[in-house]
Amino acid sequence: MHPLSNTRLLAACILCLVGAASAQQTRSAATVTAIPKLVSFGGSLNLPAGQPTGPVGATFGIYSEQEGGTPLWSEDQNVELDANGNYKVLLGTTKDGGVPVELFAAGQPRWLQVKFYVPGEVDLPRVLLVSVPYALKAGDADTLGGLPASAYVLGGSPTPEAAQLIQSASPLLAMTAAAVPR
């Protein structure tokens, strides 16, 4: 076999391996970045005297105002109360898409109201939903240093100095670049 053919065959194999590794990496990244659209929420209900603990029906509603208005989103759940009336739920578990991310996209305040279906119970006061420190940082996950990825895209061909640096960085890259017909 001709030495140039060997080099081309080697370059083609390397390109196939790099392509396969890149495709695998892309699939892995897609599965890792799936974010559950559930919101953990806990509180307590002052039970009337003699009220048994256990599951209680409740409606959770997210509002754009502290008082009045209609809910932007709501969900009914059975809530398990402990002996002190404390509970913890995952909002969005009864909905196919969980809690819609669009509710929070505008950066406007959102209020959560809980209504328990027990004798004599009224709607509880609304609670302001607030962020946690790591969620604030995740808000700029699509940026690098506050800039979008498009700010780092270079236009045109690399300069001769950059091409020289790329070729000298790895003998394998230099061999592959030389083997590719132009």
N, CA, C and O of each residue as an XYZ file, in Angstrom:
728
protein
N       0.844     -1.178      0.000
C       0.000      0.000      0.000
C       0.885      1.235      0.000
O       1.934      1.242      0.644
N       0.491      2.247     -0.690
C       1.242      3.500     -0.821
C       1.229      4.269      0.511
O       0.195      4.304      1.178
N       2.376      4.898      0.922
C       2.412      5.613      2.203
C       1.354      6.705      2.317
O       0.816      6.927      3.402
N       1.049      7.386      1.226
C       0.028      8.431      1.267
C      -1.349      7.832      1.525
O      -2.178      8.433      2.209
N      -1.591      6.629      0.966
C      -2.865      5.951      1.216
C      -2.990      5.562      2.679
O      -4.069      5.675      3.261
N      -1.888      5.103      3.285
C      -1.896      4.767      4.708
C      -2.236      5.999      5.545
O      -3.015      5.924      6.495
N      -1.645      7.119      5.181
C      -1.878      8.357      5.922
C      -3.332      8.790      5.789
O      -3.953      9.214      6.763
N      -3.866      8.683      4.589
C      -5.270      9.060      4.381
C      -6.211      8.129      5.144
O      -7.210      8.563      5.718
N      -5.869      6.845      5.138
C      -6.687      5.884      5.866
C      -6.648      6.178      7.364
O      -7.672      6.133      8.045
N      -5.449      6.479      7.865
C      -5.310      6.827      9.278
C      -6.099      8.096      9.597
O      -6.786      8.156     10.617
N      -6.006      9.104      8.739
C      -6.737     10.356      8.957
C      -8.246     10.109      8.949
O      -8.971     10.677      9.766
N      -8.718      9.271      8.035
C     -10.155      8.972      7.970
C     -10.611      8.249      9.229
O     -11.689      8.533      9.752
N      -9.792      7.310      9.720
C     -10.139      6.600     10.960
C     -10.209      7.547     12.145
O     -11.116      7.461     12.972
N      -9.243      8.449     12.216
C      -9.218      9.413     13.320
C     -10.449     10.309     13.261
O     -11.087     10.560     14.283
N     -10.782     10.790     12.072
C     -11.962     11.649     11.939
C     -13.237     10.907     12.319
O     -14.128     11.490     12.936
N     -13.338      9.620     11.958
C     -14.514      8.834     12.336
C     -14.599      8.656     13.840
O     -15.676      8.771     14.426
N     -13.447      8.371     14.472
C     -13.446      8.211     15.921
C     -13.813      9.505     16.627
O     -14.579      9.492     17.591
N     -13.269     10.628     16.150
C     -13.598     11.924     16.753
C     -15.075     12.230     16.569
O     -15.721     12.736     17.486
N     -15.615     11.928     15.398
C     -17.038     12.160     15.157
C     -17.920     11.310     16.045
O     -18.922     11.788     16.576
N     -17.547     10.042     16.210
C     -18.339      9.152     17.073
C     -18.264      9.605     18.519
O     -19.274      9.600     19.224
N     -17.075      9.999     18.973
C     -16.927     10.471     20.355
C     -17.720     11.751     20.568
O     -18.340     11.936     21.614
N     -17.699     12.628     19.581
C     -18.446     13.886     19.683
C     -19.943     13.627     19.749
O     -20.648     14.262     20.533
N     -20.435     12.699     18.934
C     -21.866     12.374     18.945
C     -22.264     11.770     20.280
O     -23.326     12.087     20.814
N     -21.414     10.895     20.826
C     -21.716     10.290     22.126
C     -21.741     11.353     23.208
O     -22.611     11.337     24.079
N     -20.785     12.283     23.157
C     -20.716     13.349     24.152
C     -21.958     14.234     24.067
O     -22.471     14.668     25.098
N     -22.443     14.504     22.874
C     -23.635     15.323     22.701
C     -24.848     14.634     23.304
O     -25.649     15.280     23.979
N     -25.001     13.316     23.072
C     -26.130     12.588     23.655
C     -26.057     12.607     25.168
O     -27.080     12.789     25.828
N     -24.863     12.422     25.738
C     -24.711     12.420     27.191
C     -25.072     13.778     27.765
O     -25.754     13.856     28.787
N     -24.624     14.846     27.125
C     -24.923     16.189     27.616
C     -26.421     16.458     27.598
O     -26.940     17.132     28.487
N     -27.126     15.935     26.587
C     -28.571     16.170     26.500
C     -29.306     15.496     27.652
O     -30.272     16.051     28.175
N     -28.864     14.313     28.052
C     -29.561     13.630     29.130
C     -29.215     14.236     30.482
O     -30.036     14.206     31.398
N     -28.019     14.782     30.620
C     -27.610     15.369     31.889
C     -28.305     16.699     32.123
O     -28.580     17.050     33.271
N     -28.595     17.452     31.063
C     -29.139     18.785     31.227
C     -30.646     18.812     31.449
O     -31.212     19.890     31.631
N     -31.312     17.663     31.439
C     -32.743     17.652     31.692
C     -32.990     18.065     33.149
O     -32.471     17.440     34.074
N     -33.763     19.095     33.337
C     -34.017     19.631     34.662
C     -35.444     19.297     35.057
O     -36.384     19.613     34.328
N     -35.610     18.654     36.218
C     -36.987     18.373     36.644
C     -37.721     19.677     36.929
O     -37.165     20.588     37.543
N     -38.946     19.762     36.490
C     -39.733     20.984     36.660
C     -40.655     20.849     37.863
O     -41.860     21.084     37.777
N     -40.058     20.463     38.988
C     -40.781     20.321     40.238
C     -40.232     21.334     41.229
O     -39.039     21.638     41.226
N     -41.115     21.856     42.078
C     -40.722     22.834     43.088
C     -41.061     22.266     44.459
O     -42.205     21.900     44.727
N     -40.061     22.198     45.315
C     -40.280     21.719     46.672
C     -40.866     22.860     47.505
O     -40.379     23.990     47.466
N     -41.912     22.541     48.254
C     -42.552     23.547     49.098
C     -43.035     22.884     50.371
O     -43.566     21.774     50.340
N     -42.849     23.563     51.486
C     -43.306     23.031     52.763
C     -43.941     24.124     53.593
O     -43.676     25.308     53.387
N     -44.766     23.731     54.517
C     -45.431     24.686     55.394
C     -46.117     23.954     56.524
O     -45.838     22.787     56.800
N     -47.020     24.664     57.170
C     -47.775     24.022     58.244
C     -49.199     24.557     58.246
O     -49.472     25.678     57.817
N     -50.080     23.726     58.738
C     -51.494     24.053     58.844
C     -51.892     23.883     60.300
O     -51.684     22.820     60.886
N     -52.462     24.928     60.882
C     -52.962     24.824     62.256
C     -54.273     24.068     62.210
O     -55.310     24.601     61.815
N     -54.203     22.813     62.624
C     -55.383     21.953     62.577
C     -56.360     22.308     63.682
O     -55.943     22.618     64.798
N     -57.648     22.268     63.393
C     -58.641     22.445     64.453
C     -58.505     21.308     65.480
O     -58.064     20.210     65.142
N     -58.882     21.578     66.714
C     -58.796     20.567     67.771
C     -59.575     19.321     67.371
O     -60.712     19.408     66.906
N     -58.960     18.180     67.554
C     -59.629     16.924     67.246
C     -59.539     16.506     65.787
O     -60.012     15.427     65.431
N     -58.945     17.331     64.936
C     -58.805     16.989     63.511
C     -57.740     15.899     63.370
O     -56.613     16.093     63.824
N     -58.061     14.777     62.765
C     -57.062     13.724     62.607
C     -55.993     14.125     61.582
O     -56.267     14.868     60.639
N     -54.773     13.619     61.785
C     -53.708     13.862     60.810
C     -53.857     12.868     59.678
O     -54.643     11.924     59.763
N     -53.101     13.086     58.622
C     -53.171     12.186     57.475
C     -53.336     12.980     56.211
O     -53.073     14.182     56.194
N     -53.770     12.329     55.142
C     -53.905     13.041     53.871
C     -55.073     14.019     53.879
O     -56.169     13.717     54.352
N     -54.797     15.203     53.336
C     -55.805     16.263     53.228
C     -55.724     16.821     51.809
O     -54.627     17.017     51.286
N     -56.858     17.077     51.187
C     -56.870     17.682     49.863
C     -56.464     19.148     49.927
O     -56.862     19.878     50.836
N     -55.661     19.569     48.944
C     -55.212     20.955     48.902
C     -55.060     21.404     47.456
O     -54.758     20.610     46.566
N     -55.280     22.713     47.246
C     -55.030     23.330     45.953
C     -53.893     24.327     46.119
O     -53.914     25.166     47.019
N     -52.904     24.225     45.242
C     -51.767     25.135     45.225
C     -51.901     26.008     43.984
O     -52.055     25.497     42.875
N     -51.844     27.315     44.170
C     -51.965     28.242     43.057
C     -50.821     29.237     43.044
O     -50.410     29.733     44.093
N     -50.304     29.531     41.853
C     -49.252     30.540     41.694
C     -49.894     31.764     41.055
O     -50.564     31.674     40.027
N     -49.670     32.918     41.696
C     -50.286     34.190     41.292
C     -49.219     35.229     40.968
O     -48.073     35.121     41.404
N     -49.614     36.232     40.199
C     -48.711     37.344     39.912
C     -48.890     38.486     40.906
O     -48.076     39.409     40.931
N     -49.939     38.440     41.724
C     -50.190     39.485     42.721
C     -50.226     38.865     44.114
O     -50.502     37.677     44.283
N     -49.939     39.704     45.102
C     -49.993     39.231     46.477
C     -51.432     38.978     46.924
O     -51.687     38.088     47.735
N     -52.369     39.764     46.392
C     -53.786     39.593     46.729
C     -54.609     39.735     45.460
O     -54.251     40.494     44.559
N     -55.709     39.004     45.394
C     -56.626     39.101     44.258
C     -56.087     38.424     43.011
O     -55.004     37.839     43.015
N     -56.875     38.518     41.937
C     -56.471     37.946     40.661
C     -56.766     36.460     40.564
O     -57.229     35.832     41.516
N     -56.491     35.927     39.408
C     -56.681     34.500     39.164
C     -55.307     33.828     39.103
O     -54.312     34.468     38.763
N     -55.260     32.549     39.432
C     -53.952     31.887     39.406
C     -53.413     31.740     37.983
O     -54.161     31.478     37.041
N     -52.103     31.916     37.854
C     -51.435     31.671     36.578
C     -51.294     30.172     36.336
O     -51.222     29.711     35.196
N     -51.255     29.423     37.437
C     -51.096     27.970     37.406
C     -51.643     27.416     38.710
O     -51.488     28.042     39.759
N     -52.275     26.261     38.663
C     -52.746     25.636     39.902
C     -52.692     24.124     39.770
O     -52.606     23.561     38.679
N     -52.747     23.495     40.939
C     -52.675     22.042     40.985
C     -53.319     21.557     42.272
O     -53.179     22.185     43.321
N     -54.026     20.435     42.185
C     -54.624     19.787     43.358
C     -53.767     18.592     43.749
O     -53.333     17.814     42.899
N     -53.530     18.460     45.062
C     -52.769     17.324     45.582
C     -53.368     16.867     46.900
O     -54.060     17.627     47.578
N     -53.099     15.631     47.253
C     -53.375     15.136     48.596
C     -52.094     15.311     49.391
O     -51.038     14.807     49.008
N     -52.198     16.036     50.510
C     -51.035     16.386     51.312
C     -51.045     15.567     52.591
O     -52.075     15.445     53.254
N     -49.900     15.013     52.930
C     -49.757     14.229     54.156
C     -49.311     15.164     55.274
O     -48.212     15.715     55.221
N     -50.161     15.346     56.290
C     -49.845     16.199     57.435
C     -49.286     15.354     58.572
O     -49.781     14.259     58.841
N     -48.242     15.869     59.246
C     -47.765     15.147     60.425
C     -48.572     15.587     61.644
O     -49.527     16.350     61.502
N     -48.207     15.122     62.831
C     -48.963     15.407     64.055
C     -49.013     16.892     64.374
O     -49.937     17.346     65.050
N     -48.028     17.663     63.897
C     -47.994     19.109     64.152
C     -48.605     19.921     63.009
O     -48.617     21.150     63.063
N     -49.103     19.258     61.994
C     -49.698     19.952     60.863
C     -48.690     20.350     59.796
O     -49.039     21.075     58.865
N     -47.446     19.889     59.911
C     -46.411     20.214     58.917
C     -46.566     19.334     57.686
O     -47.027     18.196     57.772
N     -46.173     19.879     56.539
C     -46.245     19.133     55.292
C     -45.126     19.567     54.365
O     -44.556     20.646     54.521
N     -44.824     18.726     53.412
C     -43.860     19.039     52.358
C     -44.364     18.392     51.084
O     -44.717     17.213     51.076
N     -44.397     19.171     49.993
C     -44.900     18.672     48.717
C     -43.928     19.031     47.602
O     -43.064     19.894     47.757
N     -44.089     18.353     46.491
C     -43.387     18.694     45.262
C     -44.438     19.212     44.286
O     -45.240     18.443     43.757
N     -44.426     20.508     44.057
C     -45.384     21.096     43.126
C     -45.036     20.657     41.710
O     -43.866     20.635     41.328
N     -46.042     20.314     40.949
C     -45.861     19.900     39.566
C     -45.925     18.399     39.364
O     -45.884     17.932     38.226
N     -46.026     17.628     40.445
C     -46.034     16.172     40.294
C     -47.293     15.642     39.626
O     -47.266     14.557     39.046
N     -48.391     16.377     39.691
C     -49.628     15.883     39.078
C     -49.809     16.388     37.648
O     -50.785     16.036     36.987
N     -48.886     17.201     37.173
C     -48.962     17.753     35.811
C     -47.916     17.088     34.934
O     -46.814     16.789     35.395
N     -48.257     16.854     33.659
C     -47.320     16.205     32.739
C     -46.019     16.997     32.589
O     -44.939     16.406     32.584
N     -46.104     18.297     32.468
C     -44.909     19.117     32.260
C     -44.359     19.715     33.533
O     -43.444     20.536     33.473
N     -44.885     19.331     34.689
C     -44.428     19.931     35.941
C     -44.888     21.373     36.037
O     -45.922     21.743     35.482
N     -44.116     22.185     36.742
C     -44.407     23.619     36.852
C     -43.806     24.295     35.624
O     -42.609     24.142     35.381
N     -44.590     25.037     34.842
C     -44.054     25.661     33.624
C     -42.961     26.682     33.945
O     -43.151     27.573     34.774
N     -41.836     26.541     33.289
C     -40.707     27.452     33.476
C     -41.095     28.870     33.058
O     -40.573     29.845     33.599
N     -42.004     28.983     32.103
C     -42.416     30.291     31.595
C     -42.992     31.183     32.693
O     -42.970     32.407     32.564
N     -43.505     30.589     33.768
C     -44.044     31.389     34.877
C     -42.985     32.304     35.470
O     -43.299     33.382     35.973
N     -41.733     31.873     35.411
C     -40.656     32.602     36.069
C     -39.714     33.284     35.087
O     -38.761     33.941     35.509
N     -39.956     33.145     33.800
C     -39.042     33.667     32.785
C     -38.961     35.188     32.774
O     -37.905     35.737     32.458
N     -40.035     35.879     33.106
C     -40.052     37.335     33.019
C     -39.361     38.003     34.201
O     -39.135     39.213     34.177
N     -39.025     37.242     35.228
C     -38.374     37.820     36.395
C     -39.315     38.579     37.311
O     -38.869     39.313     38.193
N     -40.613     38.409     37.111
C     -41.615     39.066     37.944
C     -41.847     38.258     39.214
O     -41.674     37.039     39.206
N     -42.240     38.923     40.320
C     -42.515     38.167     41.545
C     -43.715     37.234     41.364
O     -44.672     37.558     40.662
N     -43.640     36.084     42.005
C     -44.725     35.109     41.978
C     -45.079     34.739     43.413
O     -44.214     34.619     44.280
N     -46.372     34.562     43.634
C     -46.903     34.278     44.962
C     -47.594     32.932     44.938
O     -48.285     32.607     43.972
N     -47.416     32.136     46.000
C     -48.040     30.833     46.112
C     -49.087     30.866     47.207
O     -48.828     31.334     48.315
N     -50.279     30.363     46.889
C     -51.345     30.275     47.870
C     -51.791     28.823     47.979
O     -51.908     28.116     46.978
N     -52.035     28.394     49.211
C     -52.477     27.033     49.477
C     -53.863     27.086     50.106
O     -54.110     27.859     51.032
N     -54.753     26.261     49.595
C     -56.088     26.129     50.185
C     -56.270     24.672     50.567
O     -56.209     23.781     49.719
N     -56.497     24.439     51.862
C     -56.730     23.080     52.357
C     -58.220     22.842     52.458
O     -58.977     23.734     52.843
N     -58.639     21.641     52.114
C     -60.046     21.276     52.171
C     -60.330     20.517     53.462
O     -60.486     19.296     53.474
N     -60.392     21.290     54.554
C     -60.770     20.765     55.866
C     -61.902     21.639     56.378
O     -62.028     22.782     55.938
N     -62.722     21.149     57.281
C     -63.852     21.950     57.773
C     -63.387     23.285     58.367
O     -62.492     23.322     59.211
N     -64.003     24.369     57.915
C     -63.731     25.700     58.450
C     -62.433     26.333     57.977
O     -62.075     27.413     58.446
N     -61.723     25.692     57.063
C     -60.426     26.248     56.614
C     -60.643     27.241     55.478
O     -61.489     27.028     54.609
N     -59.889     28.301     55.491
C     -59.929     29.303     54.427
C     -58.595     29.288     53.700
O     -57.661     28.590     54.095
N     -58.525     30.072     52.631
C     -57.260     30.172     51.908
C     -56.194     30.754     52.834
O     -56.442     31.733     53.538
N     -55.016     30.152     52.828
C     -53.900     30.675     53.614
C     -53.333     31.905     52.906
O     -53.491     32.038     51.692
N     -52.686     32.791     53.628
C     -52.082     33.964     52.980
C     -51.045     33.525     51.942
O     -50.391     32.494     52.104
N     -50.904     34.309     50.888
C     -49.942     33.982     49.843
C     -48.512     34.200     50.339
O     -48.229     35.073     51.159
N     -47.641     33.373     49.806
C     -46.227     33.414     50.169
C     -45.427     33.773     48.926
O     -45.644     33.202     47.858
N     -44.501     34.718     49.064
C     -43.640     35.109     47.944
C     -42.650     33.988     47.662
O     -41.941     33.536     48.560
N     -42.606     33.543     46.410
C     -41.630     32.531     46.017
C     -40.308     33.240     45.765
O     -40.249     34.216     45.017
N     -39.258     32.746     46.389
C     -37.937     33.359     46.250
C     -36.959     32.330     45.704
O     -37.228     31.128     45.719
N     -35.838     32.811     45.229
C     -34.829     31.959     44.643
C     -33.856     31.461     45.704
O     -33.846     31.948     46.835
N     -33.052     30.501     45.329
C     -31.961     30.033     46.174
C     -30.657     30.433     45.477
O     -30.650     30.620     44.260
N     -29.567     30.566     46.214
C     -28.326     31.087     45.612
C     -27.870     30.360     44.350
O     -27.472     31.019     43.390
N     -27.910     29.036     44.313
C     -27.434     28.330     43.134
C     -28.347     28.554     41.930
O     -27.882     28.529     40.790
N     -29.631     28.770     42.169
C     -30.537     29.045     41.057
C     -30.223     30.403     40.443
O     -30.380     30.587     39.236
N     -29.786     31.350     41.256
C     -29.406     32.654     40.707
C     -28.221     32.507     39.767
O     -28.192     33.127     38.704
N     -27.256     31.700     40.145
C     -26.097     31.468     39.285
C     -26.505     30.708     38.031
O     -25.970     30.972     36.955
N     -27.432     29.778     38.146
C     -27.873     29.000     36.995
C     -28.568     29.875     35.964
O     -28.681     29.491     34.800
N     -29.034     31.044     36.379
C     -29.699     31.948     35.457
C     -28.807     32.408     34.322
O     -29.304     32.765     33.254
N     -27.483     32.406     34.534
C     -26.579     32.805     33.455
C     -25.815     31.603     32.902
O     -24.713     31.757     32.377
N     -26.398     30.406     33.019
C     -25.740     29.189     32.543
C     -25.551     29.188     31.030
O     -24.661     28.501     30.528
N     -26.351     29.930     30.303
C     -26.220     29.985     28.852
C     -25.194     31.012     28.403
O     -25.053     31.279     27.210
N     -24.476     31.588     29.366
C     -23.487     32.601     29.014
C     -22.119     32.187     29.533
O     -22.004     31.278     30.356
N     -21.102     32.850     29.052
C     -19.744     32.672     29.534
C     -19.255     34.059     29.915
O     -19.003     34.904     29.056
N     -19.126     34.277     31.206
C     -18.730     35.598     31.673
C     -19.791     36.645     31.386
O     -19.472     37.824     31.232
N     -21.059     36.228     31.311
C     -22.141     37.163     31.040
C     -22.386     37.421     29.570
O     -23.329     38.131     29.220
N     -21.554     36.855     28.694
C     -21.712     37.050     27.256
C     -22.242     35.780     26.611
O     -21.915     34.681     27.058
N     -23.065     35.911     25.556
C     -23.571     34.715     24.881
C     -22.441     34.031     24.110
O     -21.404     34.636     23.840
N     -22.659     32.759     23.759
C     -21.650     31.997     23.024
C     -21.295     32.664     21.700
O     -20.157     32.558     21.241
N     -22.247     33.345     21.084
C     -21.982     33.993     19.799
C     -20.911     35.072     19.906
O     -20.298     35.431     18.901
N     -20.677     35.592     21.102
C     -19.640     36.610     21.275
C     -18.242     36.020     21.125
O     -17.277     36.757     20.928
N     -18.126     34.700     21.216
C     -16.826     34.043     21.144
C     -16.572     33.369     19.802
O     -15.518     32.763     19.612
N     -17.506     33.461     18.878
C     -17.342     32.844     17.572
C     -16.416     33.710     16.739
O     -16.613     34.918     16.611
N     -15.398     33.066     16.173
C     -14.459     33.776     15.315
C     -14.926     33.663     13.875
O     -15.398     32.605     13.460
N     -14.801     34.729     13.112
C     -15.191     34.703     11.710
C     -13.983     34.490     10.821
O     -12.868     34.861     11.187
N     -14.190     33.901      9.665
C     -13.135     33.737      8.680
C     -12.160     32.624      9.014
O     -12.382     31.823      9.922
N     -11.075     32.596      8.256
C     -10.036     31.581      8.425
C      -9.074     31.997      9.517
O      -8.929     33.186      9.800
N      -8.405     31.014     10.142
C      -7.423     31.374     11.155
C      -6.230     32.072     10.514
O      -5.911     31.838      9.348
N      -5.595     32.911     11.270
C      -4.394     33.597     10.788
C      -3.293     32.567     10.597
O      -3.371     31.485     11.179
N      -2.259     32.866      9.796
C      -1.156     31.906      9.627
C      -0.513     31.527     10.963
O      -0.094     30.384     11.148
N      -0.436     32.481     11.890
C       0.154     32.177     13.197
C      -0.709     31.174     13.955
O      -0.186     30.246     14.573
N      -2.046     31.359     13.911
C      -2.948     30.440     14.599
C      -2.895     29.061     13.962
O      -2.908     28.054     14.669
N      -2.836     28.999     12.632
C      -2.746     27.711     11.942
C      -1.460     26.997     12.323
O      -1.461     25.784     12.533
N      -0.347     27.752     12.416
C       0.928     27.164     12.823
C       0.847     26.621     14.245
O       1.368     25.544     14.534
N       0.196     27.366     15.127
C       0.046     26.941     16.516
C      -0.792     25.670     16.611
O      -0.467     24.766     17.381
N      -1.864     25.600     15.834
C      -2.719     24.411     15.830
C      -1.931     23.202     15.342
O      -2.026     22.123     15.927
N      -1.157     23.373     14.278
C      -0.402     22.245     13.735
C       0.704     21.798     14.677
O       0.993     20.605     14.762
N       1.326     22.731     15.384
C       2.419     22.353     16.278
C       1.905     21.838     17.627
O       2.667     21.253     18.397
N       0.616     22.055     17.914
C       0.059     21.634     19.203
C       0.041     20.131     19.349
O       0.209     19.618     20.455
N      -0.154     19.426     18.280
C      -0.228     17.975     18.358
C       0.278     17.371     17.061
O      -0.185     17.740     15.981
N       1.218     16.452     17.155
C       1.691     15.803     15.923
C       0.560     15.085     15.198
O       0.564     14.995     13.970
N      -0.405     14.575     15.952
C      -1.530     13.878     15.335
C      -2.376     14.847     14.507
O      -2.801     14.517     13.400
N      -2.618     16.046     15.049
C      -3.373     17.043     14.284
C      -2.611     17.460     13.039
O      -3.201     17.622     11.971
N      -1.292     17.637     13.173
C      -0.487     18.043     12.026
C      -0.521     16.966     10.959
O      -0.621     17.275      9.771
N      -0.436     15.681     11.372
C      -0.465     14.577     10.413
C      -1.844     14.511      9.745
O      -1.932     14.274      8.540
N      -2.906     14.716     10.505
C      -4.252     14.676      9.948
C      -4.457     15.817      8.976
O      -5.023     15.626      7.900
N      -3.999     17.009      9.346
C      -4.170     18.180      8.473
C      -3.409     17.996      7.170
O      -3.883     18.410      6.112
N      -2.221     17.372      7.237
C      -1.440     17.159      6.027
C      -2.054     16.095      5.137
O      -1.889     16.142      3.918
N      -2.759     15.134      5.723
C      -3.321     14.025      4.953
C      -4.610     14.377      4.243
O      -4.993     13.704      3.286
N      -5.281     15.413      4.692
C      -6.563     15.789      4.093
C      -6.311     16.513      2.781
O      -5.619     17.532      2.773
N      -6.862     16.009      1.646
C      -6.649     16.680      0.362
C      -7.299     18.067      0.358
O      -8.346     18.288      0.966
N      -6.663     18.959     -0.326
C      -7.161     20.346     -0.386
C      -7.671     20.656     -1.756
O      -8.131     21.770     -2.007
